[in-house]
């Protein structure tokens, strides 16, 4: 008799998921409120509307939604892992920082007395920034295992956790946190503020250094990691490389092209990639597809550069002959690019695999050669040896075996397999 037990999720397991998604929802609501207040400041002319306002708004949405969504998924599935909650803290604290700044500016400076409690938030205007920066530093420090790289890092973790607390406290008790635009803070404690001046400045420095230390801890982990943890860190390294490439694009757009929208979009996309890679690494989602992803990224990146340059060259060349306004120029360039796309993609992919994914390239070549020999080979013993050799070269197993059924033997009628009459094996040392 078989007994099946259905286990319902306990209340203790449901609450972390509910809390995580509630915080993600609060992040979105806070973001909407912050943009509404910013729009009020722009509409009354108290602050000039940025020329790239749409790009800035889109960038903030992309970064905060990326952090909040990945954080909610991690916290709901692995509630004991601190990185999910820290990512939620990054998104929520960043939006609260924008909301508090807009709230105080509108309620104290633009329309004094129009918003309740604005003067009590004056001390929090600039002190909320170190909070989300500190959360980001701890995300780097605790990824991917959820614990410190070693017990020797405990003193630094305690110092990095205390730094934003000191910064916030030092700002809250300041008598004139918005001077000279606004003076007077109901939460001010002048004696304590004078004592905390130096510690607060030091706390800001520690928060900024903590980001660099967190990045350095990932390098230390990678050098020591083996197996799954090393593969997790490879995902983060891949995202960091893409973010560095997007940073380079932003620098070129800023100093060469003078395109603010491109700068904002590149920086936002680079920052948003990091939470996604962190979530994939911690959840171990498709960890071992990274080589294929890197190969495709390099191939399509090179293809885009080459075809883009070829398209520009054809347009310029035909433009000299037919005139810049001729529709034949665009049509001819489009046809040329379409004709060479697939051949160029295959050749570039082959070159990338040969250079950066040699194992996959060699395995494909070995299988192709075996397929060619298989059409002409009729000797079963030779085929058996070649098949085992191909499996050994491509898959590299610890042991490979092949059992052959006797000639003329039929499977057993009772559902059991017939006993093998021959066996060949390859054992890798």
C-alpha positions as CSV (number, residue, x, y, z in Angstrom):
1,X,0.0,0.0,0.0
2,X,1.4,3.4,-1.0
3,X,0.8,6.4,1.1
4,X,1.1,9.9,-0.4
5,X,1.5,12.9,1.9
6,X,0.7,16.4,0.6
7,X,2.6,19.0,2.5
8,X,1.2,22.5,2.4
9,X,3.5,25.5,2.7
10,X,3.6,26.5,6.3
11,X,2.8,30.0,7.4
12,X,6.4,30.7,8.3
13,X,7.3,30.0,4.7
14,X,4.5,32.2,3.3
15,X,5.3,35.3,5.3
16,X,8.8,36.0,3.9
17,X,7.3,35.8,0.4
18,X,4.5,38.2,1.3
19,X,6.8,40.6,3.0
20,X,9.3,40.5,0.1
21,X,6.7,41.3,-2.5
22,X,5.1,43.9,-0.2
23,X,8.4,45.7,0.0
24,X,8.7,45.5,-3.8
25,X,5.3,47.0,-4.2
26,X,6.2,49.7,-1.7
27,X,9.3,50.5,-3.8
28,X,7.1,51.1,-6.9
29,X,4.6,53.3,-5.0
30,X,7.5,55.3,-3.5
31,X,8.9,55.7,-7.0
32,X,5.6,57.0,-8.3
33,X,5.2,59.5,-5.4
34,X,8.8,60.8,-5.9
35,X,8.2,61.4,-9.7
36,X,4.9,63.1,-8.9
37,X,6.6,65.6,-6.5
38,X,9.5,66.1,-9.0
39,X,6.9,67.0,-11.7
40,X,5.3,69.5,-9.3
41,X,8.7,71.2,-8.8
42,X,9.3,71.3,-12.5
43,X,5.8,72.6,-13.3
44,X,6.1,75.6,-11.0
45,X,9.5,76.5,-12.3
46,X,11.3,76.0,-8.9
47,X,13.7,73.6,-10.6
48,X,14.5,73.5,-14.3
49,X,13.3,70.4,-16.1
50,X,16.3,68.4,-17.3
51,X,16.7,68.3,-21.1
52,X,16.9,64.5,-20.9
53,X,14.1,64.1,-18.3
54,X,12.5,61.1,-20.0
55,X,15.9,59.3,-20.1
56,X,16.5,60.1,-16.5
57,X,13.1,58.8,-15.4
58,X,13.5,55.7,-17.5
59,X,16.9,55.0,-16.0
60,X,15.7,55.3,-12.4
61,X,12.7,53.1,-13.1
62,X,15.0,50.5,-14.8
63,X,17.5,50.4,-11.9
64,X,15.0,50.4,-9.0
65,X,12.6,47.9,-10.6
66,X,15.5,45.6,-11.4
67,X,16.8,45.6,-7.9
68,X,13.4,45.3,-6.3
69,X,12.2,42.5,-8.5
70,X,15.3,40.4,-8.2
71,X,15.4,41.1,-4.5
72,X,11.8,40.0,-4.1
73,X,12.4,36.8,-6.1
74,X,15.4,35.9,-4.0
75,X,13.9,36.8,-0.7
76,X,10.7,34.8,-1.4
77,X,12.6,31.7,-2.6
78,X,15.5,31.8,-0.2
79,X,14.4,33.9,2.7
80,X,17.5,33.1,4.8
81,X,19.8,34.5,2.2
82,X,20.5,38.2,3.0
83,X,21.3,39.4,-0.5
84,X,17.6,39.3,-1.5
85,X,16.6,41.6,1.3
86,X,19.6,43.8,0.7
87,X,18.6,44.3,-3.0
88,X,15.1,45.2,-1.8
89,X,16.8,47.7,0.5
90,X,18.8,49.2,-2.4
91,X,15.6,49.8,-4.4
92,X,13.5,51.1,-1.5
93,X,16.2,53.3,0.0
94,X,17.1,54.8,-3.4
95,X,13.4,55.7,-4.0
96,X,13.0,57.0,-0.5
97,X,16.0,59.3,-1.0
98,X,14.4,60.8,-4.2
99,X,11.0,61.1,-2.4
100,X,12.4,62.8,0.7
101,X,14.4,65.3,-1.3
102,X,11.4,66.3,-3.4
103,X,9.1,66.3,-0.4
104,X,11.3,68.6,1.6
105,X,12.1,70.9,-1.3
106,X,8.4,71.4,-2.2
107,X,7.1,71.6,1.4
108,X,9.8,73.9,2.8
109,X,11.2,75.8,-0.2
110,X,8.9,75.9,-3.1
111,X,5.6,76.0,-1.2
112,X,6.4,76.5,2.5
113,X,3.8,74.8,4.7
114,X,2.0,73.0,1.9
115,X,3.2,69.5,3.0
116,X,2.8,68.2,6.6
117,X,5.9,67.2,8.5
118,X,8.3,68.5,5.9
119,X,10.5,70.3,8.4
120,X,11.0,67.1,10.4
121,X,12.4,65.4,7.3
122,X,14.9,68.2,6.6
123,X,17.7,66.3,8.3
124,X,17.1,63.2,6.2
125,X,17.4,65.0,2.8
126,X,21.0,64.0,2.1
127,X,21.5,61.3,4.7
128,X,19.4,58.7,2.9
129,X,21.9,58.3,0.1
130,X,24.5,56.4,2.2
131,X,21.8,53.9,3.2
132,X,21.3,52.4,-0.3
133,X,25.0,52.7,-1.1
134,X,25.7,50.7,2.1
135,X,23.2,48.1,1.1
136,X,24.9,47.8,-2.3
137,X,28.2,47.4,-0.7
138,X,26.9,44.5,1.4
139,X,25.4,42.9,-1.7
140,X,28.9,42.7,-3.2
141,X,30.4,41.5,0.1
142,X,27.9,38.7,0.7
143,X,27.4,37.4,-2.9
144,X,27.0,34.5,-3.7
145,X,27.0,32.5,-0.5
146,X,25.2,34.9,1.8
147,X,28.1,34.9,4.2
148,X,31.4,36.7,4.6
149,X,34.4,35.5,2.6
150,X,36.0,34.4,5.9
151,X,35.7,35.2,9.7
152,X,38.5,37.8,9.3
153,X,36.1,40.1,7.5
154,X,33.8,40.5,10.5
155,X,35.4,43.6,11.8
156,X,35.0,45.3,8.4
157,X,31.4,44.2,8.2
158,X,30.6,45.8,11.6
159,X,32.4,49.0,10.6
160,X,30.6,49.2,7.3
161,X,27.2,48.6,9.0
162,X,27.9,51.3,11.6
163,X,29.0,53.9,9.1
164,X,25.6,54.8,7.6
165,X,24.0,54.9,11.0
166,X,26.5,57.5,12.1
167,X,26.0,59.5,8.9
168,X,22.2,59.6,9.3
169,X,22.4,60.5,13.0
170,X,24.9,63.3,12.3
171,X,22.7,64.8,9.6
172,X,19.5,64.5,11.6
173,X,20.7,66.4,14.6
174,X,22.3,69.2,12.5
175,X,20.7,72.6,13.4
176,X,20.7,73.9,9.7
177,X,20.8,70.9,7.3
178,X,19.4,73.0,4.4
179,X,21.3,76.2,5.0
180,X,21.3,78.8,3.6
181,X,18.0,78.0,1.8
182,X,16.2,77.0,5.0
183,X,17.2,77.3,8.6
184,X,15.7,75.5,11.6
185,X,15.5,71.8,12.4
186,X,13.1,70.7,15.2
187,X,15.2,67.5,15.7
188,X,18.5,69.5,16.1
189,X,20.9,68.7,19.0
190,X,23.7,71.2,18.5
191,X,26.1,69.7,21.1
192,X,25.7,66.2,19.6
193,X,26.0,67.6,16.1
194,X,29.4,69.2,16.8
195,X,30.6,65.8,18.2
196,X,29.5,63.9,15.2
197,X,30.9,66.1,12.5
198,X,34.2,64.2,12.1
199,X,32.6,60.7,12.5
200,X,29.9,61.5,10.0
201,X,32.5,62.6,7.4
202,X,34.5,59.4,8.1
203,X,31.3,57.4,7.8
204,X,30.6,58.8,4.3
205,X,34.2,57.8,3.3
206,X,33.7,54.3,4.7
207,X,30.4,53.8,2.8
208,X,32.2,54.7,-0.5
209,X,35.2,52.6,0.3
210,X,32.9,49.7,1.2
211,X,31.7,49.5,-2.5
212,X,35.3,49.0,-3.6
213,X,36.0,46.6,-0.8
214,X,32.9,44.6,-1.8
215,X,34.1,44.4,-5.4
216,X,37.5,43.3,-4.1
217,X,36.0,40.6,-2.0
218,X,34.5,39.1,-5.1
219,X,38.0,38.8,-6.6
220,X,39.2,37.1,-3.5
221,X,36.3,34.7,-3.6
222,X,36.9,33.9,-7.3
223,X,40.5,33.0,-6.7
224,X,39.5,30.6,-3.9
225,X,36.2,29.3,-5.3
226,X,35.8,25.9,-6.9
227,X,32.9,24.2,-8.6
228,X,29.5,25.8,-8.4
229,X,30.6,28.9,-6.5
230,X,33.2,29.6,-9.2
231,X,30.5,29.3,-11.9
232,X,28.3,31.7,-9.9
233,X,31.1,34.3,-9.7
234,X,31.6,33.9,-13.4
235,X,28.1,35.2,-14.0
236,X,28.9,38.3,-11.9
237,X,32.2,38.8,-13.8
238,X,30.3,38.6,-17.1
239,X,27.8,41.2,-15.9
240,X,30.6,43.4,-14.6
241,X,32.3,43.2,-18.0
242,X,29.1,44.2,-19.8
243,X,28.7,47.1,-17.4
244,X,32.2,48.2,-18.0
245,X,31.5,48.1,-21.8
246,X,28.4,50.2,-21.3
247,X,30.4,52.6,-19.2
248,X,32.8,53.0,-22.1
249,X,29.9,53.7,-24.4
250,X,28.6,56.3,-21.9
251,X,32.0,58.0,-21.8
252,X,32.2,58.1,-25.6
253,X,28.7,59.5,-25.8
254,X,29.4,62.1,-23.2
255,X,32.8,63.5,-24.5
256,X,32.6,62.7,-28.2
257,X,28.9,62.6,-29.3
258,X,27.5,64.9,-26.5
259,X,24.4,62.7,-26.3
260,X,23.0,62.9,-22.7
261,X,20.3,60.3,-23.5
262,X,22.8,57.7,-24.6
263,X,24.9,58.4,-21.4
264,X,21.9,57.9,-19.1
265,X,20.6,54.8,-20.9
266,X,24.1,53.2,-20.9
267,X,24.8,53.8,-17.3
268,X,21.3,52.6,-16.2
269,X,21.5,49.4,-18.3
270,X,24.9,48.7,-16.9
271,X,23.7,49.1,-13.3
272,X,20.5,47.1,-13.9
273,X,22.5,44.1,-15.2
274,X,24.2,43.6,-11.9
275,X,21.1,42.6,-9.9
276,X,20.0,40.3,-12.7
277,X,23.3,38.5,-12.7
278,X,23.3,38.3,-8.9
279,X,19.9,36.7,-8.9
280,X,20.9,34.2,-11.6
281,X,24.0,33.3,-9.7
282,X,22.4,32.8,-6.3
283,X,19.4,30.9,-7.7
284,X,21.9,28.9,-9.8
285,X,19.7,29.5,-12.9
286,X,21.3,28.0,-16.0
287,X,24.8,28.4,-14.5
288,X,26.5,26.3,-17.1
289,X,25.1,28.1,-20.1
290,X,27.5,31.0,-19.5
291,X,30.1,29.9,-22.1
292,X,27.4,29.8,-24.8
293,X,26.1,33.2,-23.7
294,X,29.5,34.8,-23.8
295,X,30.2,33.2,-27.2
296,X,26.9,34.6,-28.6
297,X,27.6,38.1,-27.1
298,X,31.0,38.3,-28.6
299,X,29.8,37.1,-32.0
300,X,26.8,39.4,-32.2
301,X,28.8,42.3,-30.9
302,X,31.4,41.9,-33.6
303,X,28.7,41.3,-36.2
304,X,27.0,44.5,-35.2
305,X,30.2,46.5,-35.4
306,X,31.2,45.0,-38.8
307,X,27.8,45.3,-40.4
308,X,27.3,48.8,-39.0
309,X,30.6,49.9,-40.5
310,X,29.9,48.1,-43.8
311,X,26.5,49.8,-44.0
312,X,28.0,53.2,-43.4
313,X,30.7,52.5,-45.9
314,X,28.2,51.5,-48.6
315,X,26.0,54.5,-47.9
316,X,28.9,56.8,-48.2
317,X,30.3,55.1,-51.3
318,X,27.0,55.0,-53.2
319,X,26.1,58.5,-51.9
320,X,29.1,59.8,-53.8
321,X,27.9,58.2,-57.0
322,X,24.1,58.6,-56.8
323,X,23.7,61.6,-54.5
324,X,23.1,61.7,-50.8
325,X,19.3,62.0,-51.1
326,X,18.8,59.1,-53.5
327,X,16.6,56.3,-52.1
328,X,18.8,53.8,-54.0
329,X,21.6,54.4,-51.5
330,X,19.6,53.2,-48.5
331,X,18.1,50.3,-50.5
332,X,21.4,49.2,-51.9
333,X,23.1,49.3,-48.4
334,X,20.2,47.4,-46.9
335,X,20.4,44.7,-49.6
336,X,24.1,44.3,-49.1
337,X,23.8,44.0,-45.3
338,X,21.0,41.4,-45.7
339,X,23.0,39.4,-48.2
340,X,26.1,39.1,-46.0
341,X,24.4,38.7,-42.6
342,X,24.1,34.9,-42.4
343,X,27.5,34.1,-44.0
344,X,29.2,36.8,-41.7
345,X,27.4,35.5,-38.6
346,X,28.6,31.9,-39.3
347,X,32.2,32.9,-39.9
348,X,32.3,35.2,-36.9
349,X,30.7,32.6,-34.6
350,X,33.2,29.9,-35.8
351,X,36.1,32.3,-35.2
352,X,34.8,33.2,-31.7
353,X,34.3,29.5,-30.8
354,X,37.8,28.7,-32.0
355,X,39.3,31.4,-30.0
356,X,37.2,31.6,-26.8
357,X,35.3,28.3,-26.6
358,X,37.9,25.9,-27.9
359,X,36.4,22.8,-26.2
360,X,33.0,23.3,-27.9
361,X,34.7,23.9,-31.2
362,X,36.9,20.8,-31.0
363,X,33.9,18.7,-29.9
364,X,31.9,19.9,-32.9
365,X,34.7,19.1,-35.3
366,X,35.2,15.7,-33.8
367,X,31.5,14.8,-34.1
368,X,31.4,16.1,-37.7
369,X,34.4,14.0,-38.6
370,X,32.8,10.9,-36.9
371,X,29.6,11.5,-38.8
372,X,31.5,11.5,-42.1
373,X,33.3,8.3,-41.3
374,X,30.0,6.7,-40.1
375,X,28.6,6.7,-43.6
376,X,31.4,4.6,-45.0
377,X,32.2,2.3,-42.0
378,X,30.5,-1.1,-41.9
379,X,32.6,-3.0,-39.4
380,X,30.8,-3.1,-36.0
381,X,34.0,-3.6,-33.9
382,X,35.6,-0.6,-35.5
383,X,32.5,1.5,-35.1
384,X,32.3,0.6,-31.4
385,X,35.8,1.7,-30.8
386,X,35.4,5.0,-32.7
387,X,32.1,5.7,-30.9
388,X,33.7,5.3,-27.5
389,X,36.7,7.4,-28.6
390,X,34.4,10.2,-29.8
391,X,32.4,10.1,-26.5
392,X,35.7,10.2,-24.5
393,X,37.0,13.2,-26.5
394,X,33.8,15.3,-26.5
395,X,32.2,14.5,-23.2
396,X,35.3,13.6,-21.2
397,X,33.5,11.2,-18.8
398,X,35.3,9.4,-16.0
399,X,34.2,6.1,-17.6
400,X,32.4,5.2,-20.8
401,X,31.0,1.8,-21.5
402,X,29.1,0.2,-24.4
403,X,27.0,-3.0,-24.2
404,X,26.0,-4.8,-27.4
405,X,23.1,-7.3,-27.7
406,X,23.8,-10.7,-29.2
407,X,23.1,-10.9,-32.9
408,X,19.7,-12.3,-33.6
409,X,18.6,-12.1,-30.0
410,X,15.2,-10.5,-29.3
411,X,14.2,-8.6,-26.1
412,X,12.8,-10.7,-23.4
413,X,9.0,-11.0,-23.4
414,X,8.7,-10.4,-19.7
415,X,9.9,-6.8,-20.0
416,X,13.5,-7.5,-18.9
417,X,16.5,-6.7,-21.0
418,X,18.5,-9.4,-22.7
419,X,21.9,-10.1,-21.2
420,X,24.7,-8.4,-23.2
421,X,27.2,-10.6,-25.0
422,X,30.0,-8.0,-25.4
423,X,31.2,-5.0,-23.7
424,X,33.8,-2.3,-24.4
425,X,34.9,0.4,-22.0
426,X,37.1,3.4,-21.8
427,X,38.3,4.6,-18.4
428,X,39.8,8.1,-18.0
429,X,42.5,8.3,-15.3
